[in-house]
Amino acid sequence: MDSSAPQKTHYDKTYLDWPFLTPDHKKMALELDLWCAENLQDISHDRADADAACQMLVRRLGDAGWLRYAVPKAYGGKMDTLDVRSLCLLRETLARYDGLADFAFAMQGLGSGTLSLFGSENQKQTYLTAVGRGDKIAAFALSEPHAGSDVAAMSTSFREEGDMLVLNGCKTWISNGGIADYYTVFAREEGTSGSKGISAIIVDATAPGLEIVEKIEVTAPHPLGKLQFTDCRVPKSALIGERGRGFKYAMATLDVFRTTVGAASMGFAKRAMDEAMRRATSREMFGAPMTNLQIIQSKLGDMALNIDASALLIYRAAWVKDCVAERVTREAAMAKLYATEAAQKIIDDAIQIFGGQGVVFGETVEKLYREVRSLRIYEGASEVQKIIIAGQALIPYHLKD
């Protein structure tokens, strides 16, 4: 039996009492769980409706106040600064109920994150307040056809002409491409190379010279597009922060949101484990419940272990970012890597427990399989996370005594 939202569930909530989280975090998570059960049961997952469904979800999340966690308090937000623990709890819970709802929330945060961290007062007032209400849809335009994980290899460029910046180039795999009201675009100044020439620029969707040249269909229906900039002109006031610091701004933004990718994958994993538990306890094999089979017990035990291990890494990284250190490159990479890889295995095992029914299009575990796959790629592929972790571990060995 499949449904668009979980039935009565038995999710472990004891982690809400871990020292990483506060009573306010617990209260928020429990309230969100109730809200999701009542408001995420009618979401269309038809490819033709993905754009409209995402727009509707942004509006619904904004009206309910959940998008206030995606912007700082001074601009209509809930918390003084972006609180990574809250972002993780939100993404984990939303993903457990509906992947597109998680996507809609996550992109409001990521698409406006660079502005929250480095934008001018005028930029923040203009964009962040609207993002927190759900009045503007945000997007983060970093990747290019030949510069995904290697951000410093980007070729999209800009030059200064009077009071304007003129952009040329292409961005692809851009979430919310085609429905966003504005894009946080990373481009290098003409004549520069490497990471030091990159800047961050706000480009409104209506800017002359910006065109959505392709809508990209991926395994799970999400708004995704390819952007072309042809002498795209924006005012110099659209520059975010200092010129030439865009690479650092992008990495700092990912430091905040990379951990939340792990949280979303854990939400998918928890839903898959719940579905697998239901299947295993209600179906008989060889004259006895599936749960009598040691091989099934082994799979379920691995699921529980890996979900708890993921949670520890995720909320450790979120706590460090919120309470201890400005940068959490190592902790965020570990959380994303472990949680996304574990979620892929958990969902695959859940499908195995379902057997043939597990690969029927539209079955919950089948949808989860399509949802989770991209999380091992975006915001830094698993292989890149390993390089980051190794580099961080090697730092003490490169220091001279």
C-alpha atoms as one frame of an Amber mdcrd trajectory, in Angstrom:
protein
   0.000   0.000   0.000   1.405   3.375  -1.038   0.501   6.869   0.088   1.841
  10.364  -0.477   2.502  10.852   3.249   3.408   8.492   6.066   0.669   6.730
   7.978   1.000   6.380  11.752   4.739   6.302  12.255   7.212   5.110  14.848
  10.106   7.437  14.087  12.690   7.702  16.831  12.435  11.182  18.329  14.955
  10.684  21.143  17.619  12.481  19.112  15.661  15.697  19.721  16.902  15.504
  23.320  20.576  15.297  22.323  22.758  18.128  23.699  23.301  19.419  20.156
  19.694  20.668  20.129  17.711  23.020  22.359  14.111  22.733  23.634  13.140
  25.311  20.983  14.564  23.061  18.257  12.538  20.144  19.600   9.346  22.202
  19.751   9.842  23.403  16.185  10.514  19.884  14.871   7.404  18.445  16.502
   5.215  21.298  15.239   6.616  20.899  11.730   5.902  17.175  11.787   2.232
  17.863  12.529   2.083  20.563   9.861   3.592  18.270   7.231   1.069  15.514
   8.001  -1.752  17.973   7.359  -0.348  19.975   4.449   1.814  17.742   2.253
  -0.638  15.088   1.143  -1.786  16.712  -2.108   1.521  17.405  -3.856   1.652
  16.536  -7.544   4.739  14.642  -8.688   3.832  14.729 -12.364   6.753  16.018
 -14.425   4.482  18.428 -16.247   3.414  19.987 -12.947   6.834  20.271 -11.251
   7.231  24.014 -11.751   3.719  24.831 -10.577   3.977  22.409  -7.645   7.239
  23.986  -6.494   5.791  27.492  -6.768   2.774  26.377  -4.745   5.002  24.823
  -2.072   7.063  28.004  -1.713   3.845  29.923  -1.176   2.527  27.343   1.298
   5.785  27.210   3.261   5.919  30.997   3.287   2.345  31.404   4.485   2.982
  28.910   7.306   6.106  30.772   8.425   8.603  27.982   7.757  10.583  30.045
   5.245  11.373  32.488   8.045  14.107  30.029   9.057  15.790  30.599   5.674
  16.593  34.287   6.343  17.947  36.252   9.346  15.569  37.874  11.860  16.397
  41.440  10.745  14.733  40.645   7.404  11.667  38.825   8.664  13.434  35.645
   9.736  12.942  33.522  12.815  16.521  33.449  14.123  19.148  36.178  14.454
  21.387  34.390  11.946  20.977  31.322   9.794  20.653  28.490  12.320  21.991
  25.314  10.728  20.371  23.044  13.313  16.959  24.461  12.449  17.666  24.168
   8.731  18.653  20.515   9.203  15.544  19.699  11.233  13.368  21.360   8.615
  14.970  19.559   5.689  14.981  16.205   7.469  11.273  16.438   8.288  10.161
  17.858   4.947  12.129  15.194   3.045  10.549  12.450   5.127   7.157  13.618
   3.888   7.824  14.943   0.401  10.992  15.431  -1.636   9.704  18.412  -3.591
   8.720  20.208  -0.366  12.289  19.751   0.868  13.585  21.054  -2.470  11.352
  24.145  -2.327  12.523  25.023   1.178  16.188  24.229   0.566  16.473  26.452
  -2.489  14.991  29.443  -0.685  17.835  29.063   1.792  20.661  28.244  -0.605
  19.526  30.730  -3.258  19.526  33.569  -0.725  22.328  32.296   1.515  25.128
  34.348  -0.045  23.000  37.470   0.386  22.283  36.589   4.007  25.992  36.213
   4.713  27.562  38.930   2.544  24.910  41.139   0.964  24.537  44.881   1.474
  21.764  46.247   3.658  19.810  47.381   0.602  20.190  43.993  -1.100  19.019
  42.191   2.025  15.994  44.443   2.444  15.081  44.066  -1.225  15.388  40.287
  -1.513  15.524  38.494   1.832  12.265  39.842   3.241  10.440  38.625   0.125
  12.201  35.245   0.248  11.122  34.688   3.850   7.502  35.416   2.940   7.583
  33.219  -0.147   7.025  36.252  -2.399  10.274  35.742  -4.314  11.801  32.444
  -5.418  15.590  32.282  -5.137  18.227  30.333  -7.073  21.958  29.635  -6.726
  23.786  29.667 -10.083  27.249  28.191  -9.652  27.631  25.097 -11.880  28.582
  25.181 -15.556  28.774  22.498 -18.266  32.542  22.165 -17.709  32.802  23.459
 -14.148  30.783  21.483 -11.642  32.917  20.253  -8.780  35.859  22.354 -10.031
  34.310  25.742  -9.324  37.507  27.656 -10.104  37.303  26.434 -13.710  34.146
  28.448 -14.435  34.118  30.522 -17.621  31.023  32.698 -17.201  32.452  36.226
 -17.141  31.544  39.826 -16.503  32.985  43.199 -17.377  32.255  46.708 -16.182
  30.671  49.233 -18.531  29.882  52.535 -16.874  27.370  51.887 -14.113  26.605
  48.381 -15.368  28.057  44.892 -15.182  27.767  42.870 -18.383  27.659  39.064
 -18.073  28.327  36.423 -20.719  28.346  32.644 -20.370  26.276  29.664 -19.359
  25.109  28.080 -16.107  23.498  24.646 -15.978  21.805  22.233 -13.553  20.405
  25.318 -11.842  17.665  24.449  -9.377  14.602  26.693  -9.813  15.888  27.581
 -13.268  12.921  29.091 -15.077  10.783  29.819 -12.002  13.196  31.877  -9.882
  12.643  35.607  -9.463  16.381  36.162  -9.110  19.647  34.234  -9.354  22.789
  34.493  -7.241  25.285  34.151 -10.089  28.997  33.466  -9.737  31.136  34.794
 -12.581  34.750  35.749 -13.133  35.930  39.204 -14.176  37.191  39.222 -17.737
  40.943  38.729 -17.933  41.213  36.788 -14.670  41.852  33.129 -13.974  41.529
  30.814 -10.997  39.402  31.381  -7.929  40.559  34.930  -7.157  38.764  36.484
 -10.132  35.290  35.225  -9.222  32.553  37.505  -7.894  28.927  37.009  -6.821
  26.233  39.015  -8.620  22.442  39.267  -8.267  20.667  38.804 -11.585  16.925
  39.352 -11.680  15.000  36.947 -13.880  13.849  39.902 -15.983  17.384  41.167
 -16.702  17.924  41.783 -20.447  20.260  39.178 -21.904  19.294  36.365 -19.514
  17.549  33.438 -21.175  16.418  30.028 -19.947  17.619  27.974 -22.896  16.733
  24.520 -21.579  14.527  22.908 -18.965  16.363  19.834 -17.695  14.479  16.675
 -16.728  16.100  14.551 -14.028  15.136  11.331 -12.252  12.975  13.093  -9.648
  10.792  15.880 -11.097  12.275  19.183  -9.927  12.509  22.601 -11.613  15.958
  22.587 -13.204  17.279  24.737 -16.006  20.154  25.941 -18.154  20.817  29.685
 -18.162  22.450  31.651 -20.978  23.865  35.142 -20.425  24.366  37.172 -23.599
  25.552  40.683 -22.797  23.265  40.482 -19.781  23.292  43.871 -18.114  22.767
  44.468 -14.387  23.602  47.536 -12.263  26.928  47.605 -10.412  24.912  47.648
  -7.198  24.056  43.995  -7.962  27.577  42.951  -6.929  27.437  41.038  -3.640
  30.145  42.031  -1.183  33.641  42.629  -2.519  34.751  42.024  -6.073  36.927
  38.930  -6.463  35.703  37.196  -3.304  32.956  35.159  -4.940  34.744  31.838
  -4.578  35.096  32.358  -0.818  31.464  33.454  -0.628  30.312  30.347  -2.477
  32.331  28.045  -0.216  31.075  29.808   2.923  27.487  29.448   1.686  28.015
  25.749   1.034  29.534  25.425   4.519  26.101  26.377   5.859  23.916  24.349
   3.519  26.045  21.271   2.769  25.198  19.771   6.163  21.497  20.212   5.394
  21.876  17.998   2.318  22.854  15.211   4.698  19.779  15.996   6.786  17.489
  15.740   3.770  19.007  12.397   2.784  18.467  11.177   6.345  14.817  12.182
   6.052  14.524  10.046   2.918  16.301   7.201   4.721  13.965   7.363   7.717
  10.933   7.183   5.448  12.448   4.215   3.609  13.174   2.407   6.867   9.596
   2.987   8.040   8.251   1.576   4.771  10.607  -1.405   5.013   9.552  -2.093
   8.606   5.896  -2.070   7.597   6.564  -4.448   4.743   8.710  -6.819   6.771
   6.267  -7.024   9.691   3.146  -7.473   7.555   4.368  -9.946   4.914   5.091
 -13.640   5.351   7.769 -15.672   3.626   8.173 -19.423   3.960   5.267 -19.562
   6.416   6.581 -16.937   8.855   6.942 -13.137   9.050   9.805 -11.714   7.005
  11.279 -10.378  10.238  12.062 -13.948  11.294  14.667 -14.122   8.530  18.129
 -13.209   9.783  19.024 -11.596   6.447  16.071  -9.203   6.837  17.017  -8.508
  10.459  20.537  -7.704   9.262  19.235  -5.172   6.732  16.949  -3.513   9.269
  19.730  -3.399  11.846  22.066  -1.739   9.353  19.372   0.821   8.548  18.926
   1.796  12.198  22.690   1.955  12.781  23.416   4.116   9.747  20.564   6.518
  10.441  21.847   7.121  13.981  25.422   7.525  12.754  24.219   9.995  10.112
  22.269  11.970  12.710  25.317  12.238  14.975  27.496  13.582  12.167  24.788
  15.951  10.891  23.871  17.528  14.201  27.514  17.620  15.315  28.349  19.637
  12.185  25.308  21.884  12.617  26.102  22.530  16.286  29.737  23.350  15.539
  28.660  25.839  12.871  26.039  27.462  15.119  27.985  27.511  18.382  31.726
  27.010  17.889  33.334  27.850  14.557  32.706  30.109  11.575  33.838  27.459
   9.084  32.975  23.765   9.315  34.423  22.483   6.062  35.564  19.165   7.569
  32.456  18.488   9.646  30.036  19.429   6.864  31.858  17.255   4.332  31.755
  14.264   6.691  28.059  14.758   7.406  27.084  15.068   3.755  29.265  12.204
   2.580  28.209   9.687   5.211  24.518  10.563   5.292  23.973  10.593   1.536
  25.867   7.359   0.913  24.066   5.673   3.823  20.669   6.866   2.608  21.288
   5.432  -0.866  22.060   2.023   0.662  19.107   2.161   3.063  16.658   2.977
   0.285  18.127   0.299  -1.967  17.709  -2.269   0.819  14.141  -1.116   1.376
  13.385  -1.758  -2.285  14.966  -5.200  -1.951  12.643  -5.989   0.964   9.673
  -4.907  -1.157  10.782  -7.146  -4.010   9.102  -6.526  -7.350   6.623  -4.108
  -5.818   9.529  -1.880  -4.833  10.336  -0.921  -8.418   6.748  -0.137  -9.426
   6.626   3.480 -10.571   5.047   5.667  -7.894   5.611   3.282  -4.992   7.009
   5.237  -2.053  10.362   3.444  -1.975  10.700   3.810  -5.737  10.127   7.571
  -5.458  12.674   7.762  -2.654  15.211   5.953  -4.840  14.830   8.640  -7.493
  14.852  11.470  -4.948  18.008  10.464  -3.087  20.323   9.801  -6.008  21.159
  13.405  -6.856  22.117  14.231  -3.266  25.352  12.281  -3.699  26.259  14.711
  -6.505  25.005  18.229  -5.865  26.739  20.683  -3.518  29.873  18.594  -3.900
  29.924  14.989  -5.100  30.861  12.226  -2.688  34.284  11.895  -4.288  34.921
  15.607  -3.735  33.883  15.303  -0.090  36.535  12.613   0.394  39.163  14.931
  -1.086  38.018  17.726   1.246  38.128  15.458   4.305  41.574  14.159   3.388
  42.844  17.699   2.826  41.547  18.809   6.211  43.086  15.768   7.925  46.460
  16.500   6.297  46.649  20.118   7.453  48.576  19.352  10.688  51.119  17.335
   8.725  51.845  20.269   6.419  52.532  22.651   9.297  56.166  23.221  10.183
  57.175  22.700  13.792
